[in-house]
């Protein structure tokens, strides 16, 4: 399926964004220190806490910006997230999408119903599961996918405006390492590394 040439970066023409201060900073009244049972002040944030919040905020705002664009196509966020799962995993089982999107299987079933009615997705029998369905894109989805690619490139250009190629490579490497760390960590239970509850 042909995909249009990736959109040129327009980083130099994009305005810089400012970081919004916490409400208590604007009001001029900082919160009182609160300590845990092990004596830690939970109102004091570490550098790692701040990095985690920044990563989450970038992901959230990127989705909001993408939402603003795909709304013109009549797509909701759950719909384009479902499409995205199928784009990168064509032939995926419907139930696996529910796990990746962290929603109930019935929710994904309804989303696929809508995409199927619009002619973009088709269900096929799963040869390994009589009750299961595999999801595939249809040829009619081609123009939609091309438009989504353009919107994705534009949103990425805005997100990383002013970044040099070297900075982009370093960022990808660091975030990939963080993802690897968490991927390994979630394979084991977390109960053992928690401090004891206060008496």
ABEGO torsion letter per residue (X at the ends): XBBBBBBBBAAAABBBBBBBBBAAAAAGBBBBBBBBAAGBBAABBBAAAAAAAAAAAAAAAAAAAAAAAAAAAGBBAAAAAAAAAAAABBGBBAAAAAAAAGBBAAAAAAAAAAAAAAGABBBBBBAABAABBBBBBBAAAAAAAAAAAAAAAAAAAAAABGBBAAAAAAAAAAAAAAAAAAAAAAABBAAAABBBBBX
